[in-house]
Amino acid sequence: MQISQLYDIYLRHPSIRTDTRQLKQGDLFFALKGPNFNGNAFATRAFELGAAYAIIDETPDQSSPDGSQPAPVNSDRLIVVPDVLSTLQELALHHRRQFDIPFIAITGSNGKTTTKELVHATLASTYTTYTTQGNLNNHIGIPLTILSVGKDAQFAVIEMGANHQKEIEAYCRYTLPTHGIITNVGKAHLEGFGGPEGVKKGKGELYDFLRSAQVPAIDSAAAAGTAFVLRDSADLMQMSRGIQHLITYGTHDADITGGIALSEALLKVDITHGAATGPIQTQLVGDYNLPNVLVAVAVGKHFGVSDTAIRQAIEQYAPSNSRSQLIERDGLHIILDAYNANPSSMRAAIENFARMAIPSDRQRPSDLGASPTSKVLILGAMAELGPESLAEHQAIIDLIGQYPWQQVVLVGGDFRHLSHPYLSFANSKEAGRWLAGVGLKDSYLLIKGSRSMKMEEVLG
């Protein structure tokens, strides 16, 4: 079947599922395969649940281990293709080519999802805007996101995650971004990228695309082949050379500039040049979120969103899913930043937490009597660091030692293989039992770690 023919079917049935547990009547079921699953084996079940068509790349006798699976009902609606994943991506490309609107791609070592949400909120205040849901930012999630873009779209904001080189390049082939943002290039997925220089090269593939002749023209005043670049980052300024259109943001000498206003836990931003939003009081924890706010302002201004709408959109955005959330519970003030961690984001979170102002009436020794500060660190190990892992964990331990803390708890991974004076637990559940029993009162907690550590379980 030609992609154009499959696209006609998609237009009649524009809801796509890759998991039968989420399938609804009239959906298209794409039978993806992975190391531990084979969606082809669920084609019959998909039809039983009301799928309009099932797209497979193995016949039922191939996908069933014993060859005994019966032929699916409605077999005339069974579409056999050479490779289901490639077909999904080709279908996404075909759909993408129906639009002449800005497609904004966002990648980076840290802050991708927060930036995506802020940019989406800013644009959606004024325009019909589609974006990546949650963190569906991989080779499956990105085509599904593209295929969710409705014909009424005026903007699309696509998040791209990557853990090895050539991955962003591949995503660009079917996303065809007209605009791009690289939040930063730090120490993330070092094992897959092959070190810090590999991270720069891999993330820089977005800039490579924006420099190329493949960038589609768009029917708007905003030129295609445009990058929003953090002026404060020498790496990003160097990497973005040669892109036809650059819009800069940062703390100085940029199209949009701003700084941190005095505040306690939640970030407040003063825009000092390029926009008249007035102070922006966010619901984000951490001054490391300043560039994420500034780029949302830059995008909004570039595309004609009013200053008032920009400020209101950013102020109304509330983080979720364990990303820089401020939680008040049982007299504790908890910064839950447990969605992910790498050396760059871990360092930024610790340093921000150490600087964070606490009202003077809360600055008193705890029952533990360890320190005249009421700040507690509960940190999970970092994943995917390869040969650098032990050294990077030791660097975090060294950083912790530069500040006073009420208590420090290190959990799992390579923290367990290093000598340090702090409390140590094998996993987040053990740390949670400690927290439940220690009786902390009126303390501030930072809980952070890689996704594999499930640090949110510390809170039960």
SULLIN-V205256 format. One record per residue. N is the residue number from 1. RES is the residue in one small letter. OMEGA is omega in whole degrees, -180 to 180 (none if undefined). D_CENTER is the distance of its C-alpha to the mean C-alpha in Angstrom with 1 decimal. Layout:
n & res & omega & d_center
N & RES & OMEGA & D_CENTER
N & RES & OMEGA & D_CENTER
This chain:
n & res & omega & d_center
1 & m & 177 & 34.7
2 & q & 179 & 33.6
3 & i & 179 & 30.0
4 & s & 177 & 31.8
5 & q & 178 & 33.6
6 & l & 179 & 30.5
7 & y & 176 & 28.9
8 & d & 176 & 31.9
9 & i & 179 & 31.3
10 & y & -180 & 27.6
11 & l & 177 & 28.9
12 & r & -178 & 31.2
13 & h & -169 & 28.6
14 & p & 177 & 25.2
15 & s & -175 & 23.3
16 & i & 176 & 22.0
17 & r & 174 & 21.4
18 & t & -179 & 20.9
19 & d & -177 & 21.8
20 & t & 179 & 25.2
21 & r & 179 & 24.3
22 & q & -171 & 22.4
23 & l & 177 & 25.0
24 & k & 179 & 27.1
25 & q & 176 & 30.4
26 & g & 179 & 30.3
27 & d & 167 & 26.9
28 & l & 179 & 26.5
29 & f & 176 & 25.8
30 & f & -173 & 24.3
31 & a & -180 & 25.4
32 & l & 178 & 22.8
33 & k & 175 & 23.7
34 & g & -178 & 22.1
35 & p & -174 & 23.7
36 & n & 179 & 24.5
37 & f & 178 & 24.9
38 & n & -177 & 26.7
39 & g & 179 & 26.1
40 & n & -178 & 29.5
41 & a & -177 & 31.2
42 & f & -179 & 29.9
43 & a & 179 & 31.3
44 & t & 179 & 34.3
45 & r & 179 & 32.3
46 & a & 178 & 30.2
47 & f & 178 & 33.4
48 & e & -179 & 34.7
49 & l & 174 & 31.8
50 & g & 178 & 32.5
51 & a & 178 & 30.4
52 & a & 178 & 32.0
53 & y & 172 & 31.4
54 & a & 179 & 30.0
55 & i & -174 & 28.8
56 & i & 174 & 29.7
57 & d & 172 & 30.6
58 & e & 175 & 33.0
59 & t & -175 & 36.1
60 & p & -179 & 36.5
61 & d & 176 & 39.0
62 & q & -174 & 36.5
63 & s & 178 & 33.6
64 & s & -176 & 35.8
65 & p & -178 & 36.8
66 & d & 179 & 40.4
67 & g & -173 & 40.7
68 & s & -178 & 41.8
69 & q & 179 & 39.2
70 & p & 178 & 41.0
71 & a & -178 & 40.2
72 & p & 171 & 37.7
73 & v & -179 & 39.3
74 & n & -175 & 39.0
75 & s & 175 & 38.9
76 & d & 177 & 39.5
77 & r & 177 & 35.9
78 & l & -176 & 34.7
79 & i & -178 & 33.2
80 & v & -179 & 33.3
81 & v & 180 & 31.3
82 & p & -178 & 31.2
83 & d & -174 & 27.5
84 & v & -178 & 25.3
85 & l & 179 & 21.9
86 & s & 179 & 23.4
87 & t & 177 & 25.0
88 & l & -179 & 21.8
89 & q & 177 & 20.3
90 & e & 178 & 23.7
91 & l & 177 & 23.8
92 & a & 178 & 20.5
93 & l & 179 & 22.0
94 & h & 179 & 25.2
95 & h & -180 & 23.5
96 & r & -176 & 21.5
97 & r & 178 & 24.9
98 & q & -173 & 26.3
99 & f & 172 & 24.5
100 & d & -179 & 25.4
101 & i & 174 & 22.7
102 & p & 168 & 20.0
103 & f & -176 & 16.9
104 & i & 179 & 14.3
105 & a & -179 & 11.8
106 & i & 174 & 8.9
107 & t & -179 & 8.1
108 & g & -179 & 8.8
109 & s & -179 & 9.2
110 & n & 171 & 7.7
111 & g & -178 & 6.4
112 & k & -173 & 4.2
113 & t & 178 & 3.1
114 & t & 178 & 6.7
115 & t & 178 & 8.1
116 & k & -179 & 7.5
117 & e & 179 & 9.1
118 & l & 178 & 11.7
119 & v & 178 & 12.6
120 & h & -179 & 12.9
121 & a & -179 & 15.0
122 & t & -180 & 17.1
123 & l & -177 & 18.0
124 & a & 176 & 18.5
125 & s & -173 & 21.0
126 & t & -174 & 23.3
127 & y & 173 & 22.3
128 & t & -170 & 21.4
129 & t & 176 & 17.7
130 & y & -178 & 15.6
131 & t & 176 & 11.8
132 & t & 176 & 9.2
133 & q & 180 & 9.8
134 & g & 179 & 7.6
135 & n & 178 & 5.2
136 & l & -169 & 8.3
137 & n & -177 & 7.2
138 & n & -174 & 10.2
139 & h & 174 & 14.0
140 & i & -176 & 14.6
141 & g & -178 & 11.8
142 & i & 176 & 12.1
143 & p & 177 & 15.9
144 & l & 177 & 15.7
145 & t & 179 & 13.7
146 & i & -178 & 16.3
147 & l & 176 & 19.1
148 & s & -179 & 18.1
149 & v & -177 & 18.8
150 & g & -177 & 22.2
151 & k & 178 & 25.2
152 & d & -174 & 25.1
153 & a & 171 & 21.9
154 & q & 177 & 22.2
155 & f & 170 & 18.7
156 & a & -180 & 15.6
157 & v & -171 & 12.1
158 & i & 176 & 10.2
159 & e & -180 & 6.7
160 & m & 173 & 7.7
161 & g & -180 & 6.9
162 & a & 175 & 10.3
163 & n & 175 & 12.6
164 & h & 180 & 15.8
165 & q & -180 & 17.7
166 & k & -179 & 18.5
167 & e & 178 & 15.3
168 & i & 177 & 13.9
169 & e & 180 & 17.6
170 & a & 180 & 17.9
171 & y & -178 & 15.1
172 & c & -177 & 16.8
173 & r & 179 & 20.1
174 & y & 173 & 19.3
175 & t & -179 & 16.8
176 & l & -178 & 19.3
177 & p & 174 & 17.3
178 & t & -179 & 19.7
179 & h & -178 & 17.5
180 & g & 176 & 14.8
181 & i & 167 & 12.7
182 & i & -174 & 11.9
183 & t & -179 & 10.6
184 & n & 174 & 12.5
185 & v & -176 & 13.9
186 & g & -177 & 14.4
187 & k & 178 & 15.4
188 & a & 179 & 12.7
189 & h & -178 & 13.7
190 & l & -179 & 17.2
191 & e & -178 & 19.0
192 & g & -177 & 17.6
193 & f & -180 & 17.6
194 & g & 177 & 21.0
195 & g & -176 & 20.6
196 & p & 179 & 19.4
197 & e & 176 & 21.1
198 & g & 176 & 19.5
199 & v & 179 & 16.0
200 & k & -179 & 17.5
201 & k & -178 & 19.1
202 & g & 178 & 16.2
203 & k & -179 & 13.7
204 & g & 176 & 16.9
205 & e & 174 & 17.4
206 & l & 176 & 15.7
207 & y & 179 & 18.4
208 & d & 180 & 21.0
209 & f & -178 & 20.4
210 & l & 176 & 20.8
211 & r & -170 & 24.0
212 & s & 178 & 25.3
213 & a & -177 & 27.7
214 & q & -178 & 25.3
215 & v & -178 & 23.5
216 & p & 171 & 25.0
217 & a & 178 & 27.1
218 & i & -177 & 26.2
219 & d & 178 & 28.7
220 & s & -180 & 27.7
221 & a & -178 & 28.7
222 & a & -177 & 25.4
223 & a & 175 & 25.9
224 & a & -177 & 23.7
225 & g & -175 & 22.6
226 & t & 176 & 21.1
227 & a & 171 & 18.6
228 & f & -167 & 17.4
229 & v & 178 & 17.9
230 & l & -177 & 17.8
231 & r & -178 & 21.6
232 & d & -177 & 21.5
233 & s & 177 & 19.9
234 & a & 179 & 22.8
235 & d & -177 & 20.7
236 & l & 177 & 18.8
237 & m & 178 & 22.1
238 & q & -177 & 23.8
239 & m & -174 & 21.3
240 & s & 180 & 21.4
241 & r & 178 & 25.2
242 & g & 174 & 26.8
243 & i & -170 & 24.3
244 & q & -176 & 26.6
245 & h & 177 & 25.0
246 & l & 172 & 23.1
247 & i & -173 & 22.1
248 & t & 175 & 21.5
249 & y & -179 & 20.2
250 & g & -178 & 20.8
251 & t & -178 & 23.4
252 & h & 171 & 26.3
253 & d & -178 & 27.8
254 & a & 178 & 25.1
255 & d & 174 & 25.2
256 & i & 177 & 23.2
257 & t & 179 & 23.8
258 & g & 179 & 23.3
259 & g & -177 & 23.5
260 & i & 174 & 23.1
261 & a & -180 & 25.8
262 & l & 179 & 27.4
263 & s & 178 & 25.8
264 & e & -174 & 25.4
265 & a & -173 & 22.2
266 & l & -176 & 20.2
267 & l & 172 & 19.4
268 & k & -172 & 21.9
269 & v & 170 & 21.9
270 & d & 175 & 25.0
271 & i & -173 & 24.7
272 & t & 180 & 27.6
273 & h & 171 & 27.9
274 & g & 179 & 26.9
275 & a & -179 & 26.4
276 & a & -177 & 28.5
277 & t & -167 & 26.1
278 & g & 179 & 27.7
279 & p & 180 & 25.9
280 & i & 178 & 22.5
281 & q & -176 & 22.1
282 & t & 171 & 18.5
283 & q & -179 & 17.4
284 & l & 174 & 15.0
285 & v & 171 & 16.2
286 & g & 178 & 16.5
287 & d & 174 & 17.9
288 & y & 176 & 15.0
289 & n & 179 & 13.3
290 & l & 179 & 16.3
291 & p & 180 & 15.0
292 & n & 176 & 12.1
293 & v & -177 & 15.0
294 & l & -180 & 17.2
295 & v & 175 & 15.3
296 & a & 175 & 15.1
297 & v & -179 & 18.8
298 & a & 179 & 19.4
299 & v & -180 & 17.9
300 & g & 180 & 19.9
301 & k & -178 & 23.0
302 & h & -177 & 22.9
303 & f & 169 & 22.9
304 & g & 175 & 25.5
305 & v & -177 & 23.8
306 & s & 180 & 26.3
307 & d & -180 & 25.9
308 & t & 180 & 26.4
309 & a & 178 & 23.8
310 & i & -178 & 21.2
311 & r & -177 & 22.1
312 & q & -179 & 22.3
313 & a & -179 & 19.0
314 & i & -179 & 17.2
315 & e & -178 & 19.5
316 & q & 180 & 19.0
317 & y & 178 & 15.2
318 & a & -180 & 14.9
319 & p & 179 & 11.8
320 & s & 174 & 11.8
321 & n & 174 & 10.8
322 & s & 178 & 11.7
323 & r & 176 & 9.6
324 & s & 178 & 12.4
325 & q & 173 & 14.8
326 & l & -175 & 18.4
327 & i & 174 & 20.6
328 & e & -177 & 24.4
329 & r & 173 & 26.2
330 & d & 179 & 29.8
331 & g & 179 & 30.4
332 & l & 179 & 27.2
333 & h & -166 & 24.5
334 & i & 169 & 21.3
335 & i & -179 & 18.0
336 & l & -179 & 15.7
337 & d & -167 & 12.6
338 & a & -179 & 12.6
339 & y & 180 & 9.2
340 & n & 179 & 9.2
341 & a & 171 & 11.6
342 & n & -176 & 13.2
343 & p & -179 & 16.3
344 & s & -178 & 15.0
345 & s & 179 & 12.7
346 & m & 179 & 15.5
347 & r & -179 & 18.2
348 & a & -179 & 16.7
349 & a & -180 & 16.3
350 & i & -179 & 19.9
351 & e & 177 & 21.4
352 & n & -180 & 20.1
353 & f & 179 & 21.4
354 & a & -179 & 24.7
355 & r & -171 & 25.2
356 & m & -180 & 24.3
357 & a & 176 & 27.6
358 & i & 179 & 29.0
359 & p & -172 & 32.0
360 & s & -179 & 35.3
361 & d & 177 & 36.5
362 & r & -179 & 33.7
363 & q & 178 & 34.4
364 & r & -179 & 36.8
365 & p & 178 & 37.2
366 & s & 176 & 36.0
367 & d & -180 & 38.1
368 & l & 177 & 36.9
369 & g & -173 & 38.6
370 & a & -171 & 36.5
371 & s & 178 & 35.5
372 & p & 174 & 36.1
373 & t & 180 & 32.3
374 & s & -179 & 30.6
375 & k & -178 & 27.2
376 & v & 175 & 26.0
377 & l & 172 & 23.3
378 & i & -170 & 22.1
379 & l & 174 & 19.9
380 & g & -177 & 18.9
381 & a & 180 & 19.0
382 & m & -175 & 16.5
383 & a & 173 & 16.1
384 & e & 179 & 16.4
385 & l & 176 & 18.4
386 & g & -177 & 21.5
387 & p & -178 & 24.8
388 & e & -169 & 23.3
389 & s & -178 & 22.1
390 & l & -179 & 25.3
391 & a & -179 & 25.6
392 & e & 176 & 22.1
393 & h & 177 & 22.7
394 & q & 179 & 26.1
395 & a & 177 & 24.7
396 & i & 177 & 22.7
397 & i & 178 & 25.9
398 & d & 179 & 27.8
399 & l & 180 & 25.5
400 & i & -177 & 25.9
401 & g & -180 & 29.7
402 & q & -176 & 29.8
403 & y & 174 & 29.3
404 & p & 180 & 31.2
405 & w & 172 & 29.7
406 & q & 178 & 31.2
407 & q & 175 & 29.7
408 & v & 178 & 27.2
409 & v & 179 & 26.1
410 & l & -169 & 24.4
411 & v & 165 & 23.2
412 & g & 173 & 23.5
413 & g & -176 & 22.8
414 & d & 169 & 24.3
415 & f & -177 & 25.0
416 & r & -176 & 27.8
417 & h & -177 & 29.3
418 & l & 179 & 29.9
419 & s & 177 & 32.5
420 & h & -176 & 31.6
421 & p & -170 & 33.3
422 & y & 174 & 30.6
423 & l & -177 & 30.4
424 & s & 177 & 28.8
425 & f & -177 & 27.7
426 & a & -175 & 26.9
427 & n & -175 & 24.1
428 & s & 179 & 22.3
429 & k & 176 & 25.1
430 & e & 178 & 27.7
431 & a & 178 & 26.0
432 & g & 178 & 25.9
433 & r & 175 & 29.6
434 & w & -178 & 30.3
435 & l & -179 & 28.5
436 & a & -174 & 30.3
437 & g & -171 & 33.6
438 & v & 175 & 33.6
439 & g & 176 & 34.2
440 & l & 178 & 32.0
441 & k & 175 & 32.9
442 & d & 179 & 31.4
443 & s & 173 & 28.9
444 & y & -178 & 25.5
445 & l & 166 & 23.0
446 & l & 178 & 19.8
447 & i & -176 & 18.1
448 & k & 177 & 15.4
449 & g & 178 & 14.9
450 & s & -176 & 13.1
451 & r & -178 & 12.0
452 & s & -179 & 15.3
453 & m & 178 & 17.2
454 & k & -173 & 16.4
455 & m & 176 & 17.3
456 & e & -180 & 17.1
457 & e & 173 & 20.4
458 & v & -178 & 22.1
459 & l & 177 & 22.5
460 & g & none & 24.1
